[in-house]
Amino acid sequence: MTLNAYLILSTVLFVIGLVGVMRRKNLLMLFFSTEIMLNAVNIGMAAISKFYGDLTGQMFAFFIVAIAASEVAIGLGLLILWFKKKNSIDLDTLQSMKG
């Protein structure tokens, strides 16, 4: 595959993730959409890194994978706590704060 094909794939995946972030009200779907966006960036960086023979992009992709894994672990933990408290993971329930 050429570099352009990888970049087009990366762009399409990023747009799919962006549409998911903007359109979804479910927090779990927001996590999935964010992961799609992060992986799209990873594909782009790894492809550019491979075609230019520089390992910097692949190293950044590795760090993004590590950060995404920690984000999912913390986010899903908070999501489970929120679901136990409110019985919903809809974004609209997050807007009502009760003190």
FIKOLZA-1660 file (N, C-alpha, C; in steps of 0.1 Angstrom, whole numbers, plus 5000, padded with zeros to 4 digits):
% residues 99
   i   px   py   pz ch aa at
   1 5008 4988 5000  A  M  N
   1 5000 5000 5000  A  M CA
   1 5009 5012 5000  A  M  C
   2 5003 5023 4994  A  T  N
   2 5011 5035 4994  A  T CA
   2 5008 5044 5007  A  T  C
   3 5016 5054 5008  A  L  N
   3 5014 5063 5020  A  L CA
   3 5000 5070 5019  A  L  C
   4 4996 5073 5007  A  N  N
   4 4983 5080 5006  A  N CA
   4 4972 5071 5010  A  N  C
   5 4973 5058 5007  A  A  N
   5 4962 5049 5011  A  A CA
   5 4961 5048 5026  A  A  C
   6 4973 5048 5033  A  Y  N
   6 4973 5047 5047  A  Y CA
   6 4967 5060 5053  A  Y  C
   7 4971 5071 5047  A  L  N
   7 4966 5084 5052  A  L CA
   7 4951 5086 5049  A  L  C
   8 4946 5081 5038  A  I  N
   8 4932 5081 5035  A  I CA
   8 4924 5072 5045  A  I  C
   9 4929 5060 5048  A  L  N
   9 4923 5051 5058  A  L CA
   9 4923 5058 5071  A  L  C
  10 4934 5064 5075  A  S  N
  10 4935 5071 5088  A  S CA
  10 4925 5083 5089  A  S  C
  11 4923 5090 5078  A  T  N
  11 4914 5101 5078  A  T CA
  11 4899 5096 5079  A  T  C
  12 4896 5086 5072  A  V  N
  12 4883 5080 5072  A  V CA
  12 4879 5075 5086  A  V  C
  13 4889 5068 5092  A  L  N
  13 4886 5063 5106  A  L CA
  13 4885 5075 5116  A  L  C
  14 4893 5085 5114  A  F  N
  14 4892 5097 5123  A  F CA
  14 4879 5104 5121  A  F  C
  15 4874 5105 5109  A  V  N
  15 4861 5111 5107  A  V CA
  15 4850 5103 5113  A  V  C
  16 4850 5090 5111  A  I  N
  16 4840 5081 5118  A  I CA
  16 4840 5083 5133  A  I  C
  17 4852 5083 5139  A  G  N
  17 4853 5086 5153  A  G CA
  17 4848 5099 5157  A  G  C
  18 4851 5109 5149  A  L  N
  18 4846 5123 5152  A  L CA
  18 4831 5124 5152  A  L  C
  19 4825 5118 5141  A  V  N
  19 4811 5118 5140  A  V CA
  19 4805 5111 5152  A  V  C
  20 4811 5100 5156  A  G  N
  20 4806 5093 5168  A  G CA
  20 4807 5101 5181  A  G  C
  21 4817 5109 5182  A  V  N
  21 4818 5117 5194  A  V CA
  21 4808 5128 5194  A  V  C
  22 4806 5134 5182  A  M  N
  22 4796 5145 5182  A  M CA
  22 4782 5141 5182  A  M  C
  23 4778 5128 5178  A  R  N
  23 4764 5124 5177  A  R CA
  23 4759 5116 5188  A  R  C
  24 4768 5109 5195  A  R  N
  24 4764 5099 5205  A  R CA
  24 4761 5106 5219  A  R  C
  25 4751 5100 5226  A  K  N
  25 4748 5105 5239  A  K CA
  25 4752 5094 5250  A  K  C
  26 4755 5082 5245  A  N  N
  26 4759 5072 5254  A  N CA
  26 4774 5073 5257  A  N  C
  27 4778 5072 5270  A  L  N
  27 4792 5074 5273  A  L CA
  27 4801 5063 5268  A  L  C
  28 4795 5051 5268  A  L  N
  28 4803 5039 5263  A  L CA
  28 4806 5041 5248  A  L  C
  29 4797 5046 5240  A  M  N
  29 4799 5049 5226  A  M CA
  29 4809 5060 5224  A  M  C
  30 4809 5070 5234  A  L  N
  30 4819 5080 5233  A  L CA
  30 4833 5075 5235  A  L  C
  31 4834 5065 5244  A  F  N
  31 4848 5059 5246  A  F CA
  31 4852 5051 5234  A  F  C
  32 4843 5044 5228  A  F  N
  32 4846 5037 5215  A  F CA
  32 4850 5046 5204  A  F  C
  33 4843 5057 5203  A  S  N
  33 4846 5067 5192  A  S CA
  33 4859 5073 5195  A  S  C
  34 4862 5076 5207  A  T  N
  34 4875 5082 5211  A  T CA
  34 4887 5072 5207  A  T  C
  35 4884 5059 5210  A  E  N
  35 4894 5049 5207  A  E CA
  35 4896 5048 5192  A  E  C
  36 4886 5049 5184  A  I  N
  36 4887 5049 5169  A  I CA
  36 4895 5061 5165  A  I  C
  37 4893 5073 5171  A  M  N
  37 4901 5084 5167  A  M CA
  37 4915 5083 5170  A  M  C
  38 4918 5077 5182  A  L  N
  38 4932 5075 5186  A  L CA
  38 4939 5065 5177  A  L  C
  39 4932 5055 5174  A  N  N
  39 4938 5045 5165  A  N CA
  39 4940 5050 5151  A  N  C
  40 4931 5059 5146  A  A  N
  40 4933 5065 5133  A  A CA
  40 4946 5073 5133  A  A  C
  41 4948 5081 5144  A  V  N
  41 4961 5088 5145  A  V CA
  41 4973 5079 5145  A  V  C
  42 4972 5068 5152  A  N  N
  42 4982 5058 5153  A  N CA
  42 4986 5053 5139  A  N  C
  43 4976 5049 5131  A  I  N
  43 4978 5044 5117  A  I CA
  43 4985 5055 5109  A  I  C
  44 4981 5067 5110  A  G  N
  44 4988 5078 5103  A  G CA
  44 5002 5079 5107  A  G  C
  45 5005 5080 5120  A  M  N
  45 5018 5082 5124  A  M CA
  45 5027 5070 5121  A  M  C
  46 5022 5058 5123  A  A  N
  46 5030 5046 5119  A  A CA
  46 5033 5045 5104  A  A  C
  47 5023 5049 5096  A  A  N
  47 5026 5049 5082  A  A CA
  47 5036 5059 5077  A  A  C
  48 5035 5071 5083  A  I  N
  48 5045 5082 5079  A  I CA
  48 5058 5077 5084  A  I  C
  49 5059 5072 5096  A  S  N
  49 5072 5067 5102  A  S CA
  49 5078 5057 5093  A  S  C
  50 5070 5047 5088  A  K  N
  50 5075 5036 5080  A  K CA
  50 5081 5042 5067  A  K  C
  51 5073 5051 5061  A  F  N
  51 5077 5055 5047  A  F CA
  51 5089 5065 5048  A  F  C
  52 5091 5072 5059  A  Y  N
  52 5103 5080 5060  A  Y CA
  52 5114 5074 5067  A  Y  C
  53 5112 5062 5072  A  G  N
  53 5123 5054 5078  A  G CA
  53 5127 5060 5091  A  G  C
  54 5118 5066 5098  A  D  N
  54 5121 5072 5111  A  D CA
  54 5112 5065 5122  A  D  C
  55 5117 5062 5133  A  L  N
  55 5110 5054 5143  A  L CA
  55 5102 5063 5152  A  L  C
  56 5103 5076 5151  A  T  N
  56 5097 5086 5160  A  T CA
  56 5081 5084 5160  A  T  C
  57 5076 5083 5148  A  G  N
  57 5061 5081 5147  A  G CA
  57 5056 5068 5153  A  G  C
  58 5064 5058 5152  A  Q  N
  58 5060 5045 5158  A  Q CA
  58 5061 5046 5173  A  Q  C
  59 5071 5053 5178  A  M  N
  59 5072 5055 5193  A  M CA
  59 5060 5063 5198  A  M  C
  60 5056 5073 5191  A  F  N
  60 5045 5081 5195  A  F CA
  60 5032 5072 5195  A  F  C
  61 5031 5064 5185  A  A  N
  61 5019 5055 5184  A  A CA
  61 5019 5045 5196  A  A  C
  62 5031 5040 5200  A  F  N
  62 5032 5032 5211  A  F CA
  62 5027 5039 5224  A  F  C
  63 5031 5051 5226  A  F  N
  63 5027 5059 5237  A  F CA
  63 5012 5062 5237  A  F  C
  64 5007 5064 5225  A  I  N
  64 4993 5067 5224  A  I CA
  64 4985 5054 5228  A  I  C
  65 4990 5043 5224  A  V  N
  65 4983 5030 5228  A  V CA
  65 4983 5029 5243  A  V  C
  66 4994 5032 5249  A  A  N
  66 4995 5031 5264  A  A CA
  66 4986 5041 5271  A  A  C
  67 4986 5053 5266  A  I  N
  67 4977 5063 5272  A  I CA
  67 4962 5059 5270  A  I  C
  68 4959 5054 5258  A  A  N
  68 4945 5050 5255  A  A CA
  68 4941 5038 5264  A  A  C
  69 4950 5029 5267  A  A  N
  69 4947 5018 5276  A  A CA
  69 4944 5023 5290  A  A  C
  70 4952 5032 5295  A  S  N
  70 4949 5038 5308  A  S CA
  70 4937 5046 5308  A  S  C
  71 4934 5053 5298  A  E  N
  71 4922 5061 5297  A  E CA
  71 4909 5052 5297  A  E  C
  72 4910 5041 5290  A  V  N
  72 4899 5032 5290  A  V CA
  72 4897 5026 5304  A  V  C
  73 4908 5022 5310  A  A  N
  73 4907 5016 5324  A  A CA
  73 4900 5026 5334  A  A  C
  74 4905 5038 5334  A  I  N
  74 4900 5048 5343  A  I CA
  74 4885 5051 5340  A  I  C
  75 4883 5054 5327  A  G  N
  75 4870 5058 5322  A  G CA
  75 4860 5047 5324  A  G  C
  76 4863 5035 5322  A  L  N
  76 4853 5024 5324  A  L CA
  76 4850 5022 5339  A  L  C
  77 4860 5024 5347  A  G  N
  77 4858 5024 5362  A  G CA
  77 4849 5034 5366  A  G  C
  78 4851 5047 5361  A  L  N
  78 4842 5058 5365  A  L CA
  78 4828 5055 5359  A  L  C
  79 4827 5050 5347  A  L  N
  79 4815 5047 5341  A  L CA
  79 4807 5037 5349  A  L  C
  80 4813 5026 5354  A  I  N
  80 4806 5016 5362  A  I CA
  80 4801 5022 5375  A  I  C
  81 4809 5031 5381  A  L  N
  81 4804 5038 5393  A  L CA
  81 4792 5047 5390  A  L  C
  82 4793 5054 5379  A  W  N
  82 4782 5063 5375  A  W CA
  82 4769 5054 5372  A  W  C
  83 4771 5043 5366  A  F  N
  83 4759 5035 5363  A  F CA
  83 4753 5029 5375  A  F  C
  84 4761 5025 5385  A  K  N
  84 4756 5020 5397  A  K CA
  84 4748 5031 5405  A  K  C
  85 4753 5043 5404  A  K  N
  85 4746 5054 5411  A  K CA
  85 4734 5059 5404  A  K  C
  86 4734 5060 5391  A  K  N
  86 4723 5066 5384  A  K CA
  86 4715 5057 5375  A  K  C
  87 4719 5044 5373  A  N  N
  87 4713 5035 5364  A  N CA
  87 4711 5040 5350  A  N  C
  88 4720 5048 5346  A  S  N
  88 4721 5053 5332  A  S CA
  88 4735 5058 5329  A  S  C
  89 4738 5056 5316  A  I  N
  89 4751 5062 5312  A  I CA
  89 4749 5072 5301  A  I  C
  90 4737 5078 5301  A  D  N
  90 4734 5089 5291  A  D CA
  90 4740 5102 5296  A  D  C
  91 4745 5109 5286  A  L  N
  91 4752 5122 5289  A  L CA
  91 4742 5132 5295  A  L  C
  92 4729 5131 5292  A  D  N
  92 4720 5141 5298  A  D CA
  92 4719 5140 5313  A  D  C
  93 4721 5127 5318  A  T  N
  93 4721 5126 5333  A  T CA
  93 4733 5132 5340  A  T  C
  94 4744 5133 5332  A  L  N
  94 4756 5139 5338  A  L CA
  94 4754 5154 5340  A  L  C
  95 4745 5161 5333  A  Q  N
  95 4744 5175 5334  A  Q CA
  95 4736 5179 5346  A  Q  C
  96 4729 5170 5353  A  S  N
  96 4721 5174 5365  A  S CA
  96 4730 5170 5377  A  S  C
  97 4735 5180 5384  A  M  N
  97 4743 5178 5395  A  M CA
  97 4735 5180 5408  A  M  C
  98 4736 5171 5417  A  K  N
  98 4729 5172 5429  A  K CA
  98 4739 5173 5441  A  K  C
  99 4737 5182 5449  A  G  N
  99 4747 5184 5460  A  G CA
  99 4742 5180 5473  A  G  C
% end
